[in-house]
Amino acid sequence: MIGGAGYVGSLLCRELLARGHRVRALDALLYGAAPLEELLPDPGFGLVAGDTRDPRALADAFDGVTAAVHLGELVGDPACAANEALASQINGAATRRLIEVAATSGVRRFAYASSWSVYGAASGWVDEESPPNPLSPYARLKLAAEAALLARVGPGFEPVVLRLASVFGLSPRPRFDLLVNQLAARAAAGRRVDVLGSDQWRPFLHVRDAARAIACVLEAPGQAVAGRVLNVGADALNRPLRSVAEAIVRVVPEARLVARDAAPDPRSCRVSFRRLATTIGFQPSRDLEGGVLEIVAAIRRGQIADYTAPHFHNQEALADPAVQLRLRRAREAPLAALR
């Protein structure tokens, strides 16, 4: 797994181990190894500290591997817009090289974590056949990576593109630059819930359901998923942003909702997830309110001491000199296998 120490990846590692799979995670550990430390004693788990821009790291990651998941890119519109050169290296050139190495090294099933952001803005529902409308460097890089991956489909190589909805909920590597998590944390901390673009629609998905969906795709028959694009989420979790804020206020009644029509982020659409349900029978099991509740509880019991800390926000974390140093060292230093 590429990006095993991240927000989704740290839970996917646990999901796959619970299903009886052996897991090797390759991660540059920009935000530290803590999300995976409890897994290190597991004989079925291995962690390799390395960078996807390093050919040695890719060769080591795919040695003897039959199925792979790529979660190891810079994530989010703000992080990529603020670091376009780095995003082009990691989400662009490194991902293309990674696909080539996987396709020629014995990997059969390859799942790529893309994003609903490739749809951009649409007046109604969109599905996998709808024309993409990427509105940011992040979305454009995702779309280019999808094309590079699907171009390699053939005997012995079964790529599948997963366009994830906006993810929320607690993970071993928490993030509070995600809309639901950020608003829930603000409410729990006694701050008002500000919503810009309250009439915009977004699709949402609990992070544990995201991990479970990816695991199901890895285990699905090849004829069901090979060469396919699958939106990953739930139709019922398409919500206008005002509805998201109202759900948070229901969980935290003392929070004050402030909704504005201004929309600095133009993305807005309702995404259909029917293909995922009919193809592999997957249905998310967690709702928005439950995810809000777990964020609120974590803040209030002190599990998250300061949700505004830079390491919980991808764009701010990448600006940290210590993280920039890790980026340089991860690319230049020999691989480190941790157990």
N, C-alpha and C positions, 0 to 999 in steps of 0.2 A: 504494500500500500504506500502510495506517495502522499505525504502530508498526514501521517498517522498521529501526530501530536496536536493537530488543529482542532477547531471547534466541532466539526462533524467527525473527523478522522479518529479522535480519541474515543468517541463512543462506538464508531464502527469497529475499531480493534476489539473492543469488549464484546460487541454483538457477534462478530465472527468467531471469537474464541469460545463463546457460550454455545455456538452451533457446532463446535467440534473441529473447526478449521485451524490449521497452523497459520500464523500471521507474521510477516516481516514488514516492519514499517521503516521507510526512508523519510527522514525529516531533517531540515536544516536547523531545527530547534531555535528559531528566532525568538520565540517566547518562552523558551526553557523546556526542560524534559519532564517537569512535574506532572503534566497530565497523563504520562505513561509510566511513572515510576512504580506504581503498585503492580504493574503487569510484568515487570522485569524478571521476577522469580519464576514466572510461568514457563515451563519447558516448551510450550507451543508458541512462544512469542519471542521475537528478536527485534531489536531497535538498532538501526544503522544511522548514525549522524552524518549526513551528507547533503549536498546541494544538487538540484536537478541540472544545473549548468555544468556540472562536472561529469564527463563521460565515464570516469571510473565509478562514480556513485551509481549511475544508471546500470552499468554492467553488473555491479554487485547486487543492486536491488532486484534485478530480474533473473539472476542465476537460479535455475531450478524452479522458477515460478510458473504456474499454469493459469492463474487469474490475477488481474491487477485492477486497482482503482486509482485514478489520478485526482487527488484533492490538494495537490501541492503547488498551488499558484497564489499570487497576490489576490486577495479577495475583496471585492467591493468597489463601487464606482469611485468614492473619495480616495481610497488608497492608490488606485491605479492612475487617477487623474493627477494626483500629486507626485507620482513617481513614474511618469510615462516611459522613461528610458529603461528603468528597472522592470516595469511590467512587460515591456517588449522583449526583454531578455528572458524573463521567467515564464510568462504566460504565452509568449510567442515562440522565439527560437528554441528555448529549452523544451517546451511541450512538443514541438514538431520533432525534435531529435528523440525525445522520449518515446513518441509513437513509433518511430522507425526502429529503435532498439527493441521495443516490446514485440513488434510484428515479426522480427527476425530472430528472436531469442527463445521461442517456444511458448510464449504466452498465448493462450487461446482466447479467454474471455477478457476484454478490456473495457472497463466502465469509466467514462469521462464525466466528471461533475461540471456540467455547464450551468446556465442560469436562465430563469424566466426573463431576465433583463434583455435577452436578445429580441424579445417582442416589442420592447420600448413602450409606445403608446398606441392604443387602439380604442375605438369607440365602443366595441362590444366584446364578445368572446373570441378568444384565439385558441387554436389547437396546433398540433405538430405540422399541419399542412399550411398554416397561415404564413404569409411572407414575413420574415424577420424585419425589424425596424430598430437596429441598435442605436442608442443615443449617447453612448459614452465609450471611451477607450476600453474599459473593462468588457462591455458587451461586444464590441467589435472584435476584440481578441478572442473571446469565447466562441464567437461565430466562426472565425478563421480556424480555430483549433478543431471545432466540430467537423468542418469540411476536410481538414487534413486527416482526421481519424477515419471518417467514413470512406474516404478514397482508398483506404487500405483493406477494406473488407474483402474476404476471399477464403478459400479453403484453409482451414487451420487457424484463422484469425477472426474472432467474433467481436468487433467493437460495438459498443452501444453508448449513445449520448443521453445523459440524464439532465434535463433542464429543471433544476430544483426551484421550488417556490422560495419565498423569503423565509428564512429559518428563524425560530425563536426557541427559548427555553434554556435550561441549565445544562452545562456540559463540563467535563473536567478542565477544559480550557474555555472559561467564560468569555463572552463578548457582550459589550454594552454599547457598541456602535450600530447594533441592529435595532430597527424601529421598535418592535414590541418590547424587547428587553430594556431598551433605554427608557421608554415611557413608563414601564412598570417600575423600574428602579427609581425614577424621579418621583413617582407617586409614593413608593414605600419610604423614601427619604423625606417626605413631607413637602416636596416641591410641586408646583403646578404642572399639569400635563398639557403641554403646548403641542398642537397639531396643525401643521401647515399643509394646505391642499386637502382639506377634510373630505372633499367629494371624490378624490382619486381612489381608484380600486387597485388592490394588490392581492396576490395569492400568498398564503402563509402555510407553514408546515413546521411542526415540532421537530426539534433536532433529533430526538430519539426515533421518530418515525422516518426521518431522512436516513438515518443509519440502517434502520430495518429494511427500508425500501431498497437501498443499495445492496444489502446482503441478499435479498430475495432475487434481485436481478442477476447477481453472480451465480445463484443456484438454479436459475430458470433454464429450461431447455434452449439450446442454441437456436432452433428454428423460431422461437418466440421473440428473441431479442436481437439477434445478430443483425447489424446494419441498421438498427432502428433508432429513431429519436423518440424519447419518452419524457413527457412532462411528469414531474414528481410532486404530488401534493394532493389536495382534496378539493373538489368543487365547492363544498360547504365552507371552506376556509378562504374563499375569495371574499374580501371585505373592503368596503370603503373605509378610509382612514378614520373618519368620525366614529364608525362602529367599533374600531379597535380601541379608541380612546374611551368610548362609553363602556366597553367591556372592562377596561382597567378601573374605571370609576366604580363599577359594580363590585369589583373585588376590594377596592380601597375607597369606601364611600366618602372618606374625609378629603380625598384628593379633589383638586379644582381643575376642571376641564376648560381649556381655552382653545377654541377651534377657529382657524383662519382659512380663508379661501386661497391665499397666496401659495403658490406651488413652485418652490425652487427646484424640485426634482420633477421633471415632466413625465416620468413613467406612470402609466395608468392603463390597466386592462384586466379583464377577467379571463383566467386560464382554465381550459378544460383538461381534466385529468382522466377522462374516460378510457383512453388507450391503455394507460397503466393498469387500470382496474380490469379491463377485458383481456389484456395480454397475459398478465401473471396473477391476476386476482388480488392485487394489493389494495388495502384500504387503511389509511391512517387511523390510529386509535386514540389520539390525544387532541383535545380542543384548545382553543385560544385562552379561555379563562383558566384552565388548569396550568398552562405555561406561565401565565401572569402570576398565578398564586405561588408557584415555586420560586419565581424570581423575588417576589415580595417577601416570602418567608426567609430566603437566603440573606436578603439585605437586613431584615429585622433581627435575625438571630446572630448576625455578625459574621456569617460565613464569608461574605464579601465585605471587606473592611471599607473599601473606597471604590465604588463602581466607576468613578471618573478617572481613575489611575490610567496612565497612557497604555499600559500593557493589555488593557481590556478593549482597546480601540485600535484597529489595524493602522489607520492613517497616522495617528499620533505615535504609535509604537515604532513605525518605520522611520520616523524622524528622530528617534532616540539615538544618540551617538553609540550607545552600547549595542543596540540592535544593528546599526550600520556596521559596526566592527564585526559582529557575528556573521553578517552577510559576506563580508570580505573573507573572513577566516573559513567559513563553510565552503566557499568556492576553492580556496587555496590549500587548505589543510588536508592531510591524509584522512581517509574515512576512519571513523571510530565505531566499532561495534560494541554496544552496551548490553549487558545482561545482568 
